[in-house]
Amino acid sequence: MLNWSKGKSYMLASAGFYAILNLCVKQLSHIPAPELIFFRSVISFAICSVGIFQAGVSFFGINHKWLIVRGIAGIMALWLYFTSIQHMPLASAVSIQYTSPVFTAILATFLLSEKMSVWKWLFFFLSMAGVFFIKGFDGRVSFVYLMVGLTSAMFSGLAYNAVRKLNVQEHPLVIIMYFPMLAIPVTGAFCLFNWVQPAGMEWWLILLMGLCTQAGQFCMTRAIQLERLEQVTFLNYTGIIFALGLGYLAFNETFELFSLVGMGMIMAGIFLNLLEKKSS
């Protein structure tokens, strides 16, 4: 029987907050992804600034190279992820994004000199096969946006490796801050030429998107602080279940059996990899 704990509650809450974030992005599909990232970054910058001042640490950190890599990789990952959410069913976009651990592990073999066992390769192959199951049996998922989603997952993997490179050298808030610090000028420049004016309730959705981002990050951080990583990480994948439910309720999105099998293959491959890591 599963031994429930406060850490698991935080991780489940994190998945819920990110699910609401994804729903907001989908609802705002007519607004370009960079503009949504700009709004999200302004809110994140304001909240993180307060935390950094209270912590008494430098905004700019020490290891500028990997902080910049983390920031740029994060911008590209989120830009492409939001784009995939806006152009394919919600659960499909979320499922494809969950392949990021595959790219994290592969890049770690080059950037961190980590080794991958044969079992890890097999489990990751299962997850990637699941992606193409989704594509093959769902005409709403074009090859172009499939590749957009996978590229987003790859950049996420690079961002995670940059965070691991930084390790304990930097304060967590400084690592988080480098995303909005770089994203605001980059996406702001895009907005100058491609601005779409939000109206009415859309402003509330944008605010909710920013608040859910911070709440999701906070809950995930607390979960990792309270529990061993392998004991809570699996709950992050309830995001696919949230996406299936919210996609159906908000957009009447349904899926063929084989597409659902593909989503299950992605989750199974990642989850089996976590179990293999725990036993090794």
Secondary structure, 3 states (H helix, E strand, C coil): CCCCCHHHHHHHHHHHHHHHHHHHHHHCCCCCHHHHHHHHHHHHHHHHHHHHHHHCCCCCCCCHHHHHHHHHHHHHHHHHHHHHHHHCCHHHHHHHHCCHHHHHHHHHHHHCCCCCCHHHHHHHHHHHHHHHHHHHCCCCCCHHHHHHHHHHHHHHHHHHHHHHHHCCCCCHHHHHHHHHHHHHHHHHHHHHHHCCCCCCHHHHHHHHHHHHHHHHHHHHHHHHHHCCHHHHHHHHHHHHHHHHHHHHHHHCCCCCHHHHHHHHHHHHHHHHHHHHHHHC
